[in-house]
Amino acid sequence: MKIYDELVARGLIAQVTNEEEIKEMLNAGKATFYIGFDPTADSLHVGHFMALCLMKRLQMAGNKPVVLLGGGTGYIGDPSGRTDMRSMMTPETIEHNCECFKKQMERFIDFGENGAIAVNNAEWLLKLNYVELLREVGACFSVNNMLRAECYKQRMEKGLSFLEFNYMIMQSYDFYHLFKNYGCNMQFGGDDQWSNMLGGTELIRKKLGKDAHAMTITLLLNSEGKKMGKTANGAVWLDPNKTSPFEFYQYWRNVGDNDVLKCIRMLTFIPLEEIDKMDAWEGAQLNQAKEILAYELTKLVHGEEEANKAKTASLALFAGGSDDSNMPTTNLTDADLADGKIGIMDLLVKCSLAPSKSEARRLIAQGGVFVDEVKVESIDFTVEKVALTEGVKIRKGKKTFHKAIIE
């Protein structure tokens, strides 16, 4: 199966322009394509997963990826999918985050000789003269059309800053610059990016003529993919210091029955023929599918050794075993205790199992907290230092495990 047909079969294609040309170019391995990543944190999260896996697939088929780090657009902030304005980051934070992104991407994408390239749009966006930009680019955009774009419409009621209004122009200029200077002839992005992407394609045609071949394509459910990165207690990061391999494994092990095969199809590199056989799976077989998904993605992000450890620990826990050697662990100190013990609400917050005491109180009231498999019945429950010296196992709900220990 050719790569374009595989992308369709895996449910990755939502909308395209010039479909026949795109299909021919991708199948022949002649596309130089880019995907942009704004450095909103110092780690990628699972919401970026689909784009990274897509880049890997296309590179394996002979196409050339251009990773665009948004060191310039990060100064503005993408309003797409937002109900409020993003926090402004310092230049130092933006630069640091870009470096972290690049390092993590090396696990997915080959940046070796004749491989992928990484560029930072700060290199050109921060050098632009405002008046020159208005004269060169501003005339190519219709304000009426921009206001009809979904990324702006959803913000109009609460207020859209002029700063954010310029984001579409900046992203469009990126494609224009990459097309002229790097021969980048295709762009990919999430379904929430469609208006911005079309802006880039139109800018190239208006500036360079109708014969300029710039193509766009969107990924199905990529905006949903961004939501994948969020949990009740924060984000699921690719950085093992933020989300341990065990926690990462457990996140995918706990996806819903209705999502597991979709995730396997879209995110893993398991051959489609094998996945098609899983379509008839149900009941206990779906748990097996979740284990396959969790293992394959943990191996992709953290390596085979960590994936094996996470799988072993997960199987032991769900089988009622006692192997907690690879369980996420919080190390406490005497300063965390009062009179040689710690209250359960403080412990839940310390272990990042609850973002606040009020949330910890709610979890306990709902009967969802267990310490060494004993249900916590009261917010007055405490854990003694002697128990913490040996290590206590905390369970939140049915599937989230954590260990607390004091040295």
Rosetta blueprint (number, residue, H / E / L):
1 M L
2 K L
3 I H
4 Y H
5 D H
6 E H
7 L H
8 V H
9 A H
10 R L
11 G L
12 L L
13 I E
14 A E
15 Q E
16 V E
17 T L
18 N L
19 E H
20 E H
21 E H
22 I H
23 K H
24 E H
25 M H
26 L H
27 N H
28 A L
29 G L
30 K L
31 A L
32 T E
33 F E
34 Y E
35 I E
36 G E
37 F E
38 D L
39 P L
40 T L
41 A L
42 D L
43 S L
44 L L
45 H E
46 V H
47 G H
48 H H
49 F H
50 M H
51 A H
52 L H
53 C H
54 L H
55 M H
56 K H
57 R H
58 L H
59 Q H
60 M H
61 A L
62 G L
63 N L
64 K E
65 P E
66 V E
67 V E
68 L E
69 L E
70 G L
71 G L
72 G L
73 T H
74 G H
75 Y H
76 I L
77 G L
78 D L
79 P L
80 S L
81 G L
82 R L
83 T L
84 D L
85 M L
86 R L
87 S L
88 M L
89 M L
90 T L
91 P H
92 E H
93 T H
94 I H
95 E H
96 H H
97 N H
98 C H
99 E H
100 C H
101 F H
102 K H
103 K H
104 Q H
105 M H
106 E L
107 R L
108 F L
109 I L
110 D L
111 F L
112 G L
113 E L
114 N L
115 G L
116 A L
117 I E
118 A E
119 V E
120 N E
121 N L
122 A H
123 E H
124 W H
125 L H
126 L L
127 K L
128 L L
129 N L
130 Y H
131 V H
132 E H
133 L H
134 L H
135 R H
136 E H
137 V L
138 G H
139 A H
140 C H
141 F L
142 S L
143 V H
144 N H
145 N H
146 M H
147 L H
148 R H
149 A L
150 E H
151 C H
152 Y H
153 K H
154 Q H
155 R H
156 M H
157 E L
158 K L
159 G L
160 L L
161 S L
162 F H
163 L H
164 E H
165 F H
166 N L
167 Y H
168 M H
169 I H
170 M H
171 Q H
172 S H
173 Y H
174 D H
175 F H
176 Y H
177 H H
178 L H
179 F H
180 K H
181 N H
182 Y H
183 G L
184 C L
185 N L
186 M E
187 Q E
188 F E
189 G E
190 G E
191 D H
192 D H
193 Q H
194 W H
195 S H
196 N H
197 M H
198 L H
199 G H
200 G H
201 T H
202 E H
203 L H
204 I H
205 R H
206 K H
207 K H
208 L H
209 G L
210 K L
211 D L
212 A L
213 H L
214 A L
215 M E
216 T E
217 I E
218 T E
219 L E
220 L L
221 L L
222 N H
223 S H
224 E H
225 G H
226 K H
227 K H
228 M H
229 G L
230 K E
231 T E
232 A L
233 N L
234 G E
235 A E
236 V L
237 W E
238 L L
239 D L
240 P L
241 N L
242 K L
243 T L
244 S L
245 P H
246 F H
247 E H
248 F H
249 Y H
250 Q H
251 Y H
252 W H
253 R H
254 N L
255 V L
256 G L
257 D L
258 N L
259 D L
260 V H
261 L H
262 K H
263 C H
264 I H
265 R H
266 M H
267 L H
268 T L
269 F L
270 I L
271 P L
272 L H
273 E H
274 E H
275 I H
276 D H
277 K H
278 M H
279 D L
280 A L
281 W L
282 E L
283 G L
284 A H
285 Q H
286 L H
287 N H
288 Q H
289 A H
290 K H
291 E H
292 I H
293 L H
294 A H
295 Y H
296 E H
297 L H
298 T H
299 K H
300 L H
301 V H
302 H H
303 G L
304 E H
305 E H
306 E H
307 A H
308 N H
309 K H
310 A H
311 K H
312 T H
313 A H
314 S H
315 L H
316 A H
317 L H
318 F H
319 A L
320 G L
321 G L
322 S L
323 D L
324 D L
325 S L
326 N L
327 M L
328 P L
329 T E
330 T E
331 N E
332 L E
333 T L
334 D H
335 A H
336 D H
337 L L
338 A E
339 D L
340 G L
341 K E
342 I E
343 G E
344 I H
345 M H
346 D H
347 L H
348 L H
349 V H
350 K H
351 C L
352 S L
353 L L
354 A L
355 P L
356 S L
357 K H
358 S H
359 E H
360 A H
361 R H
362 R H
363 L H
364 I H
365 A H
366 Q L
367 G L
368 G L
369 V E
370 F E
371 V E
372 D L
373 E L
374 V E
375 K E
376 V L
377 E L
378 S L
379 I L
380 D L
381 F L
382 T E
383 V E
384 E E
385 K H
386 V H
387 A H
388 L H
389 T H
390 E H
391 G L
392 V E
393 K E
394 I E
395 R E
396 K E
397 G L
398 K L
399 K L
400 T E
401 F E
402 H E
403 K E
404 A E
405 I E
406 I E
407 E L
